[in-house]
């Protein structure tokens, strides 16, 4: 029962990833593209967490934590660059 739910969740997150990638490539503004990239980070985290639950392995949880930290820093840097055209203050 739980394996079926995890498989369905993986397919749903995969669909969300495809839609986020479409917005990243086609987004009309830079802000849309930054939000799509942030969404792709979140989808990658969700995929790793679900895959770790399927395989019952803690390695995927640690990888998801690293992606979460890098995604946050990347989003902050991109936002600062778009607002000020300079990353370092």
N, C-alpha and C positions, 0 to 999 in steps of 0.2 A: 504494500500500500504506500509506504513512504518512498520507495524507489520510483513508483509511478509519479508521485507528486514532484519529486526532484527532477525527473526527466521532463515533465511538462514545464516546470519552472526554468530549466535550462533552455528549452525551446523559446519560451517567452522572452527571456533575457537575450537570446540570440536575435530574435526579431527586433527587440529594442535597440540592439547594437547596430543592426542593419539600418534602421530608421535614423539613428544618431549619426551614422556615417554618411547617410544621404544628406542630412542637414549640414554636416560639416563641409561636404563638397559643394552643396548647392546654396547654402545660406546667403541671403542677400546682403547682410551686413557682417562686419567683423565681430560684433557682439554675439550674433547668432552662432558664428563659428566657434567662438570661445566657449559658449554654453554647450554646444554640441560636443566639443572636446572634453569638457568637464563631465558631461553625461557618459561619454565613452569610458572615462576613468571609472566612474561608478559602475557601469556595466561590466567592466573587466573585474572589478572587485567582487561583484555579485557572482560572476561566472566562476571565479576561483573558489569562492566560498561554497557554492553549490557543488562544484566538482570535488572539492575536499570532503564534503559530506557524503558524496556518492562513494568515493574511494576510502573513506574513513582514515584520512591522512592529515596530519597537522601542518605539513610543509606548505600546503596551499593557503592556509590561514596566515602564515608568516609572509608569504609572497603578496597576499592581498593587503596586508598592513604596509608593506613597503610601497606598493602602488598607491595606496591612499595618501601616504606622506608625500610622495613625489607629485601626485596629482594636485594636492593642495598647493604646494610650492609653485608648480607650473601655472596654475590658475592665477595665483597672486601675481606672479611675474608678468604674465600676459596682460592682465588687467592694468597693472601699473604702466606697462609699455603703451597700451592703447590710450590711457588717460594722459600721460605726460611725455610720451616718446622718449622716455629715459627710464632705465630700470634702477640704477643706483642713484640714491639721493645725495 
